[in-house]
Amino acid sequence: MTDQPLLILIAGPYRSGTDGEPHAMAANLAALEAAAWPVFAAGHVPVIGEWIALPVYHDVAEIPRRTPQETA
C-alpha cells in the first residue's frame, strides 16, 4: 500500500431501478455522495462518474445539433 492519496471511484446505481424518476435518481446520487465523504476524510480523492458526466450531458443538451458536413 502507499501513503499517497488515491483517486477512488465511487460506483453504484444512478439510473438503475429508478424508472427515470428524477427524485429517485437524485436519491441514488445522494447515496453515492454520502459514500464519498469517508473516502475524502481518509485523505483520498473520491470521484463519482455522474459528477463528470452530468455537467457534460447538460452542456451538450444546449449545443445546437450539426451534421458532420456542417462542421467541416
N, C-alpha and C positions, 0 to 999 in steps of 0.2 A: 504494500500500500504506500501511498505518498502523503506527505504533509501539505502538498499543494492543493489549492481549491480546485474542485472538479466542476465541470459543466454537466449537470444531471437533468436528463429529460424526464419529466413527469408525464406519464401516459395513463390514459383512461378513457372512458366513453365521453364523447361530447354530443354527437347526434344520436348515437345508438340508443334505441329504446325510448326516444322522445316523441316519435310521430311528427317530428318537425315543429313541435310546440316551442316557441321562443322561451317561455318561462322554464320549461324542463331543460332546455339547452343551457340556459343561464345557471340553473341549479347544478348541472353537471360541471360547468366551468368553475363555479364557486367551490365545489368539492375538490377539483384539481388544484385550485389556488390555495385552499386550506392545506393541502399536502405539500405545497411548495414552501410554506413558511418554515417548517422544521429543517428542511434542506438548507435554506438560506441561513437560519440560525446556527447551523453546524459549520458555517463558513464556506459553503459551496454556492454555485450559481444555478438555481433551478430554471428550467425552460419548459414551458408548455407550448406545444405546437400552435395552438389557437392564438397565443399572444402574437405570433408572427403571421399566421395565415389570415386571421380575421381582418386586421387593418389592410392587408394587401387585397383581400377579397372586396372590401368596401371601397377601396380606391379604384379597383378595376371596374366595379359596377358603375362608376361615374365617368369612365373614359368612353367616348363615343366609339362604337364598333366600326372598324375599317377592314376592307378586304386587303389581302397581301398586295394586290395591284395598286391600291390607293396609297400605300405606304412607301412604294418604291420611287 
